[in-house]
Amino acid sequence: MPRSGRMNVEAYAAQAAREIHGYKTEPWSLKGAQILNLHYEIDNDTIDDLLPVTMRPSIPAWGVFNVTRYPESPVGPFTIGEVRIGSRAGVRPRGFVLRSYVDSDAAVRELAQRWGYPTVRGEIYLRAFHDRVVARVADGSGRNVLDMEMIDREPISGADVQYNSSMHLARNQEDGKLVLVQVDPEWVFHKAERGRPHIISLDSQAWAAGNMLRADYPISATFCTCDVTLGRIRYICDPTKDAFQGTTKVAA
C-alpha cells in the first residue's frame, strides 16, 4: 500500500499557510533569476508528518533547500529562501513548500495572494565566489535559519537541470477552505553549474517543521541563471484526499 502524508493540516496552516485571493492570477515573467538549489536526504521517520494526505512521501526521504534572487519583477527586485519536501502528487514529482522567507514586503503579499506561497518576511543573502556559492536565510528578527553553500563550482548544460513544480497549502479567501495550490514555473536556462552541497546550519522550527526536519546526507547542488515564468494556476487539490480523487483543474 503506498504511503501518504499524515500532516495535521489545520495545525500547520495556523502557523504557515497564507490566504490566496482566488485562482485567476496572471503570469509573472521574471528575467535573470539566480537560483541556488541543494538536495539533501532528510529523516525517513518524520517525512510523513511533513506532508498532507494528498502527497506521497519519497523513498528515501529528501528535501530541497533553495534560494532565488529575482532582479526584476512587477513589484521590484526580491530574494526568496525556501525548504521543500520531496514527494509526489499522484505519480508526478512535486515539492511541498514548508515556508518561504522573502526580503520584500510587496513580494510577501503578492506571492501569497496570487499563488498561495507560505510567505513571511525575512532577510536573504546570496553571493557567488570563485570556488563556491553562499546563501543565508534569516527570519524577521535577523536570526539565521538556514546557512548553506555549493562548493567546487563547475559548468554544465542547462539541459542537465530539472526543477520540480511546487505545492503550497493556502486558505482560499472566498470560502475559507484549505487547498493545495500547484505552481508550475517555467525555466529558460542561460547558465548552469553544479557542485557539492553543504548545509552549515538549519533551524527546523523556523521552517514550520517542529523538530522533524534534519538534513542528513548531501545529494546534489546547482547554481543557475535563468528566466522564470510564474504561470497561471492550473490545478488545486484537497489536502485531505489522495491526489487522484481530490484534484480540480482550474485553468487550461
ChimeraX commands (.cxc) that place a marker at each C-alpha (Angstrom):
marker #1 position 0.00,0.00,0.00 radius 0.5
marker #1 position 1.55,3.37,-0.99 radius 0.5
marker #1 position 2.38,5.71,1.87 radius 0.5
marker #1 position 0.60,9.03,2.21 radius 0.5
marker #1 position 1.32,12.12,4.24 radius 0.5
marker #1 position -0.23,12.41,7.68 radius 0.5
marker #1 position 0.22,16.09,8.43 radius 0.5
marker #1 position -2.29,17.84,10.67 radius 0.5
marker #1 position -3.06,20.46,8.03 radius 0.5
marker #1 position -5.10,22.71,10.31 radius 0.5
marker #1 position -2.25,22.91,12.83 radius 0.5
marker #1 position 0.27,23.56,10.08 radius 0.5
marker #1 position -1.98,26.15,8.41 radius 0.5
marker #1 position -2.31,28.06,11.69 radius 0.5
marker #1 position 1.41,28.80,11.67 radius 0.5
marker #1 position 2.37,28.83,7.99 radius 0.5
marker #1 position -0.49,28.98,5.44 radius 0.5
marker #1 position -1.39,32.29,3.82 radius 0.5
marker #1 position -4.62,33.46,2.17 radius 0.5
marker #1 position -4.88,33.17,-1.61 radius 0.5
marker #1 position -7.21,35.58,-3.44 radius 0.5
marker #1 position -8.71,33.15,-5.93 radius 0.5
marker #1 position -7.06,31.13,-8.70 radius 0.5
marker #1 position -7.16,33.51,-11.69 radius 0.5
marker #1 position -3.84,35.30,-11.32 radius 0.5
marker #1 position -1.91,36.46,-14.38 radius 0.5
marker #1 position 1.62,35.17,-15.08 radius 0.5
marker #1 position 4.78,36.95,-14.00 radius 0.5
marker #1 position 7.85,36.99,-16.25 radius 0.5
marker #1 position 10.98,37.16,-14.08 radius 0.5
marker #1 position 14.18,37.74,-16.04 radius 0.5
marker #1 position 17.72,36.95,-14.96 radius 0.5
marker #1 position 16.94,34.92,-11.84 radius 0.5
marker #1 position 19.83,33.35,-9.92 radius 0.5
marker #1 position 18.95,30.03,-8.25 radius 0.5
marker #1 position 20.98,28.08,-5.70 radius 0.5
marker #1 position 19.36,24.68,-5.25 radius 0.5
marker #1 position 20.56,21.98,-2.83 radius 0.5
marker #1 position 19.17,18.46,-2.43 radius 0.5
marker #1 position 19.68,16.52,0.80 radius 0.5
marker #1 position 18.38,13.28,2.20 radius 0.5
marker #1 position 16.26,14.04,5.26 radius 0.5
marker #1 position 14.85,11.94,8.11 radius 0.5
marker #1 position 12.82,8.98,6.76 radius 0.5
marker #1 position 10.97,8.60,10.06 radius 0.5
marker #1 position 9.41,12.09,10.04 radius 0.5
marker #1 position 8.71,12.84,6.37 radius 0.5
marker #1 position 5.10,11.56,6.54 radius 0.5
marker #1 position 4.30,14.19,9.19 radius 0.5
marker #1 position 5.66,16.97,6.97 radius 0.5
marker #1 position 3.24,16.23,4.12 radius 0.5
marker #1 position -0.56,16.42,3.76 radius 0.5
marker #1 position -2.50,13.29,2.78 radius 0.5
marker #1 position -2.51,14.45,-0.86 radius 0.5
marker #1 position 1.25,13.96,-1.12 radius 0.5
marker #1 position 3.12,10.65,-1.25 radius 0.5
marker #1 position 6.48,10.72,0.57 radius 0.5
marker #1 position 9.62,9.99,-1.39 radius 0.5
marker #1 position 11.70,6.92,-0.51 radius 0.5
marker #1 position 14.36,7.67,0.61 radius 0.5
marker #1 position 13.19,10.98,2.01 radius 0.5
marker #1 position 14.75,14.11,0.50 radius 0.5
marker #1 position 14.35,17.85,0.75 radius 0.5
marker #1 position 15.16,20.85,-1.43 radius 0.5
marker #1 position 16.88,23.90,0.05 radius 0.5
marker #1 position 16.51,26.78,-2.35 radius 0.5
marker #1 position 17.45,30.47,-2.53 radius 0.5
marker #1 position 16.46,32.51,-5.59 radius 0.5
marker #1 position 17.23,36.14,-6.39 radius 0.5
marker #1 position 14.88,37.89,-8.82 radius 0.5
marker #1 position 16.44,41.18,-10.00 radius 0.5
marker #1 position 13.25,42.15,-11.86 radius 0.5
marker #1 position 9.57,41.62,-11.06 radius 0.5
marker #1 position 6.30,43.58,-11.19 radius 0.5
marker #1 position 6.90,44.52,-7.52 radius 0.5
marker #1 position 10.63,45.19,-7.85 radius 0.5
marker #1 position 13.63,43.01,-7.02 radius 0.5
marker #1 position 13.34,40.38,-4.29 radius 0.5
marker #1 position 15.04,37.24,-2.98 radius 0.5
marker #1 position 13.26,34.18,-1.62 radius 0.5
marker #1 position 14.51,31.28,0.52 radius 0.5
marker #1 position 12.51,28.05,0.73 radius 0.5
marker #1 position 12.54,24.48,2.03 radius 0.5
marker #1 position 10.53,21.93,0.06 radius 0.5
marker #1 position 9.81,18.30,0.92 radius 0.5
marker #1 position 10.32,15.84,-1.93 radius 0.5
marker #1 position 7.11,13.97,-2.74 radius 0.5
marker #1 position 4.60,13.07,-5.42 radius 0.5
marker #1 position 1.07,14.22,-6.16 radius 0.5
marker #1 position -0.39,11.18,-7.84 radius 0.5
marker #1 position 2.52,9.96,-9.97 radius 0.5
marker #1 position 4.21,13.32,-10.59 radius 0.5
marker #1 position 7.17,14.59,-8.52 radius 0.5
marker #1 position 6.45,17.73,-6.55 radius 0.5
marker #1 position 8.00,19.74,-3.75 radius 0.5
marker #1 position 5.77,20.65,-0.80 radius 0.5
marker #1 position 6.90,24.09,0.42 radius 0.5
marker #1 position 7.15,24.36,4.20 radius 0.5
marker #1 position 7.82,28.11,4.31 radius 0.5
marker #1 position 9.01,30.93,2.04 radius 0.5
marker #1 position 11.16,33.71,3.51 radius 0.5
marker #1 position 11.09,36.83,1.29 radius 0.5
marker #1 position 13.00,40.10,1.66 radius 0.5
marker #1 position 10.35,42.39,0.15 radius 0.5
marker #1 position 7.04,43.28,1.80 radius 0.5
marker #1 position 5.35,43.69,-1.59 radius 0.5
marker #1 position 6.57,40.28,-2.77 radius 0.5
marker #1 position 5.50,38.67,0.54 radius 0.5
marker #1 position 1.97,39.91,-0.12 radius 0.5
marker #1 position 1.73,39.27,-3.87 radius 0.5
marker #1 position 3.25,35.76,-3.86 radius 0.5
marker #1 position 0.79,34.71,-1.15 radius 0.5
marker #1 position -2.29,36.29,-2.68 radius 0.5
marker #1 position -1.56,35.16,-6.26 radius 0.5
marker #1 position -0.01,31.69,-5.86 radius 0.5
marker #1 position -0.51,30.75,-2.21 radius 0.5
marker #1 position 3.16,30.87,-1.22 radius 0.5
marker #1 position 3.58,30.41,2.57 radius 0.5
marker #1 position 5.47,33.70,2.77 radius 0.5
marker #1 position 6.96,35.50,5.76 radius 0.5
marker #1 position 9.32,38.47,5.89 radius 0.5
marker #1 position 13.00,37.62,6.15 radius 0.5
marker #1 position 16.46,38.65,5.04 radius 0.5
marker #1 position 18.25,36.56,2.41 radius 0.5
marker #1 position 21.89,36.66,1.31 radius 0.5
marker #1 position 23.17,35.10,-1.92 radius 0.5
marker #1 position 26.67,35.56,-3.33 radius 0.5
marker #1 position 28.84,33.71,-5.84 radius 0.5
marker #1 position 32.58,33.44,-5.17 radius 0.5
marker #1 position 35.23,31.92,-7.45 radius 0.5
marker #1 position 35.01,28.49,-5.77 radius 0.5
marker #1 position 31.59,28.45,-4.10 radius 0.5
marker #1 position 28.13,30.00,-3.89 radius 0.5
marker #1 position 26.96,31.03,-0.43 radius 0.5
marker #1 position 23.40,31.63,0.81 radius 0.5
marker #1 position 21.91,32.52,4.19 radius 0.5
marker #1 position 18.29,32.96,5.24 radius 0.5
marker #1 position 17.37,34.94,8.35 radius 0.5
marker #1 position 13.97,35.44,9.94 radius 0.5
marker #1 position 12.36,38.80,10.69 radius 0.5
marker #1 position 14.46,39.26,13.82 radius 0.5
marker #1 position 17.73,38.66,11.94 radius 0.5
marker #1 position 18.32,35.17,13.33 radius 0.5
marker #1 position 19.84,32.74,10.82 radius 0.5
marker #1 position 17.50,29.85,9.97 radius 0.5
marker #1 position 19.47,28.38,7.04 radius 0.5
marker #1 position 23.15,28.67,6.13 radius 0.5
marker #1 position 24.29,26.73,3.06 radius 0.5
marker #1 position 26.75,26.69,0.17 radius 0.5
marker #1 position 27.68,24.95,-3.06 radius 0.5
marker #1 position 31.38,24.08,-3.19 radius 0.5
marker #1 position 33.65,23.33,-6.18 radius 0.5
marker #1 position 31.71,25.03,-8.96 radius 0.5
marker #1 position 31.88,23.58,-12.46 radius 0.5
marker #1 position 29.86,24.47,-15.57 radius 0.5
marker #1 position 27.21,22.15,-17.02 radius 0.5
marker #1 position 24.47,22.44,-19.62 radius 0.5
marker #1 position 21.11,23.86,-18.57 radius 0.5
marker #1 position 19.62,20.79,-20.25 radius 0.5
marker #1 position 21.05,18.76,-17.36 radius 0.5
marker #1 position 18.97,20.68,-14.78 radius 0.5
marker #1 position 15.39,19.78,-13.95 radius 0.5
marker #1 position 13.39,21.52,-11.23 radius 0.5
marker #1 position 10.03,20.26,-9.95 radius 0.5
marker #1 position 6.78,22.14,-9.54 radius 0.5
marker #1 position 5.81,23.13,-6.02 radius 0.5
marker #1 position 2.70,22.69,-3.87 radius 0.5
marker #1 position 1.53,25.39,-1.47 radius 0.5
marker #1 position -1.01,24.92,1.31 radius 0.5
marker #1 position -3.16,28.05,1.37 radius 0.5
marker #1 position -6.57,29.20,2.54 radius 0.5
marker #1 position -8.93,30.37,-0.18 radius 0.5
marker #1 position -10.28,33.83,0.63 radius 0.5
marker #1 position -13.66,33.20,-0.98 radius 0.5
marker #1 position -14.80,30.16,1.01 radius 0.5
marker #1 position -12.16,29.84,3.75 radius 0.5
marker #1 position -11.18,26.31,2.69 radius 0.5
marker #1 position -7.65,24.96,2.81 radius 0.5
marker #1 position -6.32,23.94,-0.60 radius 0.5
marker #1 position -3.06,22.73,-2.07 radius 0.5
marker #1 position -2.10,25.01,-4.94 radius 0.5
marker #1 position 0.13,23.57,-7.65 radius 0.5
marker #1 position 2.58,26.14,-9.03 radius 0.5
marker #1 position 4.30,25.22,-12.30 radius 0.5
marker #1 position 7.12,27.66,-13.13 radius 0.5
marker #1 position 8.85,27.53,-16.48 radius 0.5
marker #1 position 12.63,27.98,-16.66 radius 0.5
marker #1 position 14.78,29.08,-19.59 radius 0.5
marker #1 position 18.42,28.48,-18.61 radius 0.5
marker #1 position 21.25,30.81,-19.64 radius 0.5
marker #1 position 23.99,29.44,-17.38 radius 0.5
marker #1 position 24.22,26.38,-15.14 radius 0.5
marker #1 position 26.76,24.98,-12.69 radius 0.5
marker #1 position 26.94,22.05,-10.34 radius 0.5
marker #1 position 28.95,21.42,-7.19 radius 0.5
marker #1 position 28.97,19.77,-3.79 radius 0.5
marker #1 position 26.15,20.76,-1.41 radius 0.5
marker #1 position 26.94,21.76,2.15 radius 0.5
marker #1 position 24.35,22.81,4.72 radius 0.5
marker #1 position 26.12,24.55,7.60 radius 0.5
marker #1 position 23.10,25.17,9.83 radius 0.5
marker #1 position 19.36,24.57,9.70 radius 0.5
marker #1 position 16.68,25.65,12.19 radius 0.5
marker #1 position 13.85,23.13,11.81 radius 0.5
marker #1 position 11.31,25.06,13.88 radius 0.5
marker #1 position 11.79,28.21,11.82 radius 0.5
marker #1 position 10.56,26.27,8.78 radius 0.5
marker #1 position 7.27,25.25,10.48 radius 0.5
marker #1 position 8.60,21.70,10.89 radius 0.5
marker #1 position 8.89,21.45,14.68 radius 0.5
marker #1 position 11.89,19.23,15.39 radius 0.5
marker #1 position 11.22,16.93,12.41 radius 0.5
marker #1 position 13.47,18.46,9.71 radius 0.5
marker #1 position 17.07,17.30,9.58 radius 0.5
marker #1 position 19.48,17.43,6.64 radius 0.5
marker #1 position 21.30,14.10,6.80 radius 0.5
marker #1 position 23.17,13.31,3.58 radius 0.5
marker #1 position 24.09,15.61,0.65 radius 0.5
marker #1 position 22.81,14.63,-2.81 radius 0.5
marker #1 position 23.38,17.42,-5.33 radius 0.5
marker #1 position 23.70,21.17,-5.83 radius 0.5
marker #1 position 23.17,23.51,-8.79 radius 0.5
marker #1 position 23.53,27.23,-9.35 radius 0.5
marker #1 position 21.75,28.62,-12.39 radius 0.5
marker #1 position 20.93,31.88,-14.12 radius 0.5
marker #1 position 17.63,31.71,-15.96 radius 0.5
marker #1 position 14.40,33.43,-16.90 radius 0.5
marker #1 position 11.44,32.22,-14.84 radius 0.5
marker #1 position 7.74,32.44,-15.63 radius 0.5
marker #1 position 5.27,32.02,-12.78 radius 0.5
marker #1 position 2.24,30.93,-14.75 radius 0.5
marker #1 position -1.48,30.68,-14.21 radius 0.5
marker #1 position -2.69,28.19,-11.62 radius 0.5
marker #1 position -3.84,25.02,-13.37 radius 0.5
marker #1 position -4.64,22.62,-10.53 radius 0.5
marker #1 position -5.64,22.71,-6.88 radius 0.5
marker #1 position -6.04,19.75,-4.51 radius 0.5
marker #1 position -7.99,18.91,-1.39 radius 0.5
marker #1 position -5.18,18.39,1.17 radius 0.5
marker #1 position -7.18,15.71,3.00 radius 0.5
marker #1 position -7.69,13.45,-0.04 radius 0.5
marker #1 position -5.44,11.44,-2.32 radius 0.5
marker #1 position -4.45,13.46,-5.40 radius 0.5
marker #1 position -6.24,11.03,-7.71 radius 0.5
marker #1 position -9.57,11.85,-6.01 radius 0.5
marker #1 position -9.05,15.39,-4.73 radius 0.5
marker #1 position -7.55,17.30,-7.69 radius 0.5
marker #1 position -9.51,20.03,-9.51 radius 0.5
marker #1 position -8.48,21.64,-12.80 radius 0.5
marker #1 position -8.99,25.41,-12.67 radius 0.5
marker #1 position -7.27,26.55,-15.89 radius 0.5
marker #1 position -6.20,25.12,-19.24 radius 0.5
marker link #1:1,2 radius 0.2
marker link #1:2,3 radius 0.2
marker link #1:3,4 radius 0.2
marker link #1:4,5 radius 0.2
marker link #1:5,6 radius 0.2
marker link #1:6,7 radius 0.2
marker link #1:7,8 radius 0.2
marker link #1:8,9 radius 0.2
marker link #1:9,10 radius 0.2
marker link #1:10,11 radius 0.2
marker link #1:11,12 radius 0.2
marker link #1:12,13 radius 0.2
marker link #1:13,14 radius 0.2
marker link #1:14,15 radius 0.2
marker link #1:15,16 radius 0.2
marker link #1:16,17 radius 0.2
marker link #1:17,18 radius 0.2
marker link #1:18,19 radius 0.2
marker link #1:19,20 radius 0.2
marker link #1:20,21 radius 0.2
marker link #1:21,22 radius 0.2
marker link #1:22,23 radius 0.2
marker link #1:23,24 radius 0.2
marker link #1:24,25 radius 0.2
marker link #1:25,26 radius 0.2
marker link #1:26,27 radius 0.2
marker link #1:27,28 radius 0.2
marker link #1:28,29 radius 0.2
marker link #1:29,30 radius 0.2
marker link #1:30,31 radius 0.2
marker link #1:31,32 radius 0.2
marker link #1:32,33 radius 0.2
marker link #1:33,34 radius 0.2
marker link #1:34,35 radius 0.2
marker link #1:35,36 radius 0.2
marker link #1:36,37 radius 0.2
marker link #1:37,38 radius 0.2
marker link #1:38,39 radius 0.2
marker link #1:39,40 radius 0.2
marker link #1:40,41 radius 0.2
marker link #1:41,42 radius 0.2
marker link #1:42,43 radius 0.2
marker link #1:43,44 radius 0.2
marker link #1:44,45 radius 0.2
marker link #1:45,46 radius 0.2
marker link #1:46,47 radius 0.2
marker link #1:47,48 radius 0.2
marker link #1:48,49 radius 0.2
marker link #1:49,50 radius 0.2
marker link #1:50,51 radius 0.2
marker link #1:51,52 radius 0.2
marker link #1:52,53 radius 0.2
marker link #1:53,54 radius 0.2
marker link #1:54,55 radius 0.2
marker link #1:55,56 radius 0.2
marker link #1:56,57 radius 0.2
marker link #1:57,58 radius 0.2
marker link #1:58,59 radius 0.2
marker link #1:59,60 radius 0.2
marker link #1:60,61 radius 0.2
marker link #1:61,62 radius 0.2
marker link #1:62,63 radius 0.2
marker link #1:63,64 radius 0.2
marker link #1:64,65 radius 0.2
marker link #1:65,66 radius 0.2
marker link #1:66,67 radius 0.2
marker link #1:67,68 radius 0.2
marker link #1:68,69 radius 0.2
marker link #1:69,70 radius 0.2
marker link #1:70,71 radius 0.2
marker link #1:71,72 radius 0.2
marker link #1:72,73 radius 0.2
marker link #1:73,74 radius 0.2
marker link #1:74,75 radius 0.2
marker link #1:75,76 radius 0.2
marker link #1:76,77 radius 0.2
marker link #1:77,78 radius 0.2
marker link #1:78,79 radius 0.2
marker link #1:79,80 radius 0.2
marker link #1:80,81 radius 0.2
marker link #1:81,82 radius 0.2
marker link #1:82,83 radius 0.2
marker link #1:83,84 radius 0.2
marker link #1:84,85 radius 0.2
marker link #1:85,86 radius 0.2
marker link #1:86,87 radius 0.2
marker link #1:87,88 radius 0.2
marker link #1:88,89 radius 0.2
marker link #1:89,90 radius 0.2
marker link #1:90,91 radius 0.2
marker link #1:91,92 radius 0.2
marker link #1:92,93 radius 0.2
marker link #1:93,94 radius 0.2
marker link #1:94,95 radius 0.2
marker link #1:95,96 radius 0.2
marker link #1:96,97 radius 0.2
marker link #1:97,98 radius 0.2
marker link #1:98,99 radius 0.2
marker link #1:99,100 radius 0.2
marker link #1:100,101 radius 0.2
marker link #1:101,102 radius 0.2
marker link #1:102,103 radius 0.2
marker link #1:103,104 radius 0.2
marker link #1:104,105 radius 0.2
marker link #1:105,106 radius 0.2
marker link #1:106,107 radius 0.2
marker link #1:107,108 radius 0.2
marker link #1:108,109 radius 0.2
marker link #1:109,110 radius 0.2
marker link #1:110,111 radius 0.2
marker link #1:111,112 radius 0.2
marker link #1:112,113 radius 0.2
marker link #1:113,114 radius 0.2
marker link #1:114,115 radius 0.2
marker link #1:115,116 radius 0.2
marker link #1:116,117 radius 0.2
marker link #1:117,118 radius 0.2
marker link #1:118,119 radius 0.2
marker link #1:119,120 radius 0.2
marker link #1:120,121 radius 0.2
marker link #1:121,122 radius 0.2
marker link #1:122,123 radius 0.2
marker link #1:123,124 radius 0.2
marker link #1:124,125 radius 0.2
marker link #1:125,126 radius 0.2
marker link #1:126,127 radius 0.2
marker link #1:127,128 radius 0.2
marker link #1:128,129 radius 0.2
marker link #1:129,130 radius 0.2
marker link #1:130,131 radius 0.2
marker link #1:131,132 radius 0.2
marker link #1:132,133 radius 0.2
marker link #1:133,134 radius 0.2
marker link #1:134,135 radius 0.2
marker link #1:135,136 radius 0.2
marker link #1:136,137 radius 0.2
marker link #1:137,138 radius 0.2
marker link #1:138,139 radius 0.2
marker link #1:139,140 radius 0.2
marker link #1:140,141 radius 0.2
marker link #1:141,142 radius 0.2
marker link #1:142,143 radius 0.2
marker link #1:143,144 radius 0.2
marker link #1:144,145 radius 0.2
marker link #1:145,146 radius 0.2
marker link #1:146,147 radius 0.2
marker link #1:147,148 radius 0.2
marker link #1:148,149 radius 0.2
marker link #1:149,150 radius 0.2
marker link #1:150,151 radius 0.2
marker link #1:151,152 radius 0.2
marker link #1:152,153 radius 0.2
marker link #1:153,154 radius 0.2
marker link #1:154,155 radius 0.2
marker link #1:155,156 radius 0.2
marker link #1:156,157 radius 0.2
marker link #1:157,158 radius 0.2
marker link #1:158,159 radius 0.2
marker link #1:159,160 radius 0.2
marker link #1:160,161 radius 0.2
marker link #1:161,162 radius 0.2
marker link #1:162,163 radius 0.2
marker link #1:163,164 radius 0.2
marker link #1:164,165 radius 0.2
marker link #1:165,166 radius 0.2
marker link #1:166,167 radius 0.2
marker link #1:167,168 radius 0.2
marker link #1:168,169 radius 0.2
marker link #1:169,170 radius 0.2
marker link #1:170,171 radius 0.2
marker link #1:171,172 radius 0.2
marker link #1:172,173 radius 0.2
marker link #1:173,174 radius 0.2
marker link #1:174,175 radius 0.2
marker link #1:175,176 radius 0.2
marker link #1:176,177 radius 0.2
marker link #1:177,178 radius 0.2
marker link #1:178,179 radius 0.2
marker link #1:179,180 radius 0.2
marker link #1:180,181 radius 0.2
marker link #1:181,182 radius 0.2
marker link #1:182,183 radius 0.2
marker link #1:183,184 radius 0.2
marker link #1:184,185 radius 0.2
marker link #1:185,186 radius 0.2
marker link #1:186,187 radius 0.2
marker link #1:187,188 radius 0.2
marker link #1:188,189 radius 0.2
marker link #1:189,190 radius 0.2
marker link #1:190,191 radius 0.2
marker link #1:191,192 radius 0.2
marker link #1:192,193 radius 0.2
marker link #1:193,194 radius 0.2
marker link #1:194,195 radius 0.2
marker link #1:195,196 radius 0.2
marker link #1:196,197 radius 0.2
marker link #1:197,198 radius 0.2
marker link #1:198,199 radius 0.2
marker link #1:199,200 radius 0.2
marker link #1:200,201 radius 0.2
marker link #1:201,202 radius 0.2
marker link #1:202,203 radius 0.2
marker link #1:203,204 radius 0.2
marker link #1:204,205 radius 0.2
marker link #1:205,206 radius 0.2
marker link #1:206,207 radius 0.2
marker link #1:207,208 radius 0.2
marker link #1:208,209 radius 0.2
marker link #1:209,210 radius 0.2
marker link #1:210,211 radius 0.2
marker link #1:211,212 radius 0.2
marker link #1:212,213 radius 0.2
marker link #1:213,214 radius 0.2
marker link #1:214,215 radius 0.2
marker link #1:215,216 radius 0.2
marker link #1:216,217 radius 0.2
marker link #1:217,218 radius 0.2
marker link #1:218,219 radius 0.2
marker link #1:219,220 radius 0.2
marker link #1:220,221 radius 0.2
marker link #1:221,222 radius 0.2
marker link #1:222,223 radius 0.2
marker link #1:223,224 radius 0.2
marker link #1:224,225 radius 0.2
marker link #1:225,226 radius 0.2
marker link #1:226,227 radius 0.2
marker link #1:227,228 radius 0.2
marker link #1:228,229 radius 0.2
marker link #1:229,230 radius 0.2
marker link #1:230,231 radius 0.2
marker link #1:231,232 radius 0.2
marker link #1:232,233 radius 0.2
marker link #1:233,234 radius 0.2
marker link #1:234,235 radius 0.2
marker link #1:235,236 radius 0.2
marker link #1:236,237 radius 0.2
marker link #1:237,238 radius 0.2
marker link #1:238,239 radius 0.2
marker link #1:239,240 radius 0.2
marker link #1:240,241 radius 0.2
marker link #1:241,242 radius 0.2
marker link #1:242,243 radius 0.2
marker link #1:243,244 radius 0.2
marker link #1:244,245 radius 0.2
marker link #1:245,246 radius 0.2
marker link #1:246,247 radius 0.2
marker link #1:247,248 radius 0.2
marker link #1:248,249 radius 0.2
marker link #1:249,250 radius 0.2
marker link #1:250,251 radius 0.2
marker link #1:251,252 radius 0.2
view
